[in-house]
Amino acid sequence: MVAEAPLYLDACATTPLAQVAHEAMEAARQLAWANPSSLHGFGLSAAESLERSRHSLASSLGTGAEAIRFCSGATESVHLALLGAAATLPVGRLLISAVEHPAVNAAAAQLQRQGWQVEPIPVGPTGLLDLGVLESLLHPPTRLVSVIAAQSEVGSIQPLTTIAQLCRQAGVLLHTDAVQLAPHRPIAMDELGLDLVSLSAHKLGGPRGVGALLVRPGLRLEPLLGGGGQERGQRAGTEPVVLAAGFAAALAAARRHQLDGTSQRLEASRDHLLHDLLALPGVRLSGPDPTRQPRLPHHISLLLSDGQGRPLDGRKLVRALWNEGVAVSSGSACSGGSGRAEPSPVLLAMGWDRSQAASGLRLSLGSWLEASQLERVPLALERAMASCGAAAP
Ligand SMILES: Cc1ncc(COP(=O)(O)O)c(C=O)c1O
């Protein structure tokens, strides 16, 4: 048993609900509970609240309110972006990075079944896209590109400005999954000239069950579902007014944190913790080195090995660290039945071998943590690694 309360270091999986989001949702629950399509006063209050949330999100994202389509989260948003845009285009080629979230890979696989050619663009050892390969493929039949703005497992931030420029020059539509970037960096949708942007509220202090697709005004999209004409006819279904209020409040707070020093303090805590973790034997960094390359400011990803240099099992480490009172995650999935870690596709794409790619661990911090609480993490990891090492066959 651990004496202290467990530490939550898994912000990339989900964040606790921010107080401002909770308050905004409580207010909306009181005043804006009705269906925003209803013509009576209750409905008008709900519609007004929804539009306030839409305007607030848009101003946090450097675009106009007409760009926002509320939906259930980023998985839906990504599918609407890729399948909805592809349905308006002749069958062609979709380029995706080799380190996309499974939601993008799944939407790409659906397009492949419809006859689209799907080409993964390779990444280098830090997870950054090979821009030369991207550029060489930006000609017909390429019609659509999807790139993850910031990688959830290894923290790399793609050069979105350059990627958007290349796509625009080639006349190819660009979708970006900005789920992990939006809590930490401004997304200047219009300035960057992005066509489609996917976001999720629960990764930035908002509630689960709501997200958005940002659609460049004028861009046609085929809806995935028929029904009511909500969200400019592109996403049918009664809008989640209360959740949208929480989403907007959480994103506005995240933007304030990027400007008022909170993000910088978080980054300094991350740097300090990373320094202490890398001093432990058998611990090395995966993804970009934050002293030299852009990396999500709250993000640490490690590869771990035992005293003999043999990679440890990332999933066992997650459980062992939880026994030490620290909640983290690993990029590896469980292999069918054996319980052992399968290599992470992201780490494989970055060039790590199979056993190294099964030894990954991710620690992602958030503003709910005090710097002093992190002091116990290195010892916890050392103990967890020792217990996994002892259990290894
Ligand atoms: C980069 C990225 N894209 C998409 C998703 C899917 O988000 P949601 O849970 O809102 O469907 C996630 C969440 O794991 C993510 O990290």
The ligand as an SDF file (V2000), in Angstrom:
LIG
                    3D

 16 16  0  0  0  0  0  0  0  0999 V2000
   -4.0760   12.0420  -31.2110 C   0  0  0  0  0  0  0  0  0  0  0  0
   -5.4290   11.5030  -30.9170 C   0  0  0  0  0  0  0  0  0  0  0  0
   -6.3570   11.4690  -31.8930 N   0  0  0  0  0  0  0  0  0  0  0  0
   -7.5930   11.0010  -31.6830 C   0  0  0  0  0  0  0  0  0  0  0  0
   -7.9750   10.5220  -30.4490 C   0  0  0  0  0  0  0  0  0  0  0  0
   -9.3960   10.0320  -30.2410 C   0  0  0  0  0  0  0  0  0  0  0  0
  -10.0710   10.9500  -29.4180 O   0  0  0  0  0  0  0  0  0  0  0  0
  -11.5340   10.6660  -28.7870 P   0  0  0  0  0  0  0  0  0  0  0  0
  -11.2690    9.9290  -27.5210 O   0  0  0  0  0  0  0  0  0  0  0  0
  -12.0960   12.0280  -28.5260 O   0  0  0  0  0  0  0  0  0  0  0  0
  -12.3200    9.9050  -29.7660 O   0  0  0  0  0  0  0  0  0  0  0  0
   -7.0470   10.5300  -29.4100 C   0  0  0  0  0  0  0  0  0  0  0  0
   -7.3920    9.9490  -28.0920 C   0  0  0  0  0  0  0  0  0  0  0  0
   -6.8340    8.9470  -27.6940 O   0  0  0  0  0  0  0  0  0  0  0  0
   -5.7410   11.0270  -29.6450 C   0  0  0  0  0  0  0  0  0  0  0  0
   -4.8170   11.0600  -28.6820 O   0  0  0  0  0  0  0  0  0  0  0  0
  1  2  1  0
  2  3  1  0
  2 15  2  0
  3  4  2  0
  4  5  1  0
  5  6  1  0
  5 12  2  0
  6  7  1  0
  7  8  1  0
  8  9  2  0
  8 10  1  0
  8 11  1  0
 12 13  1  0
 12 15  1  0
 13 14  2  0
 15 16  1  0
M  END
$$$$
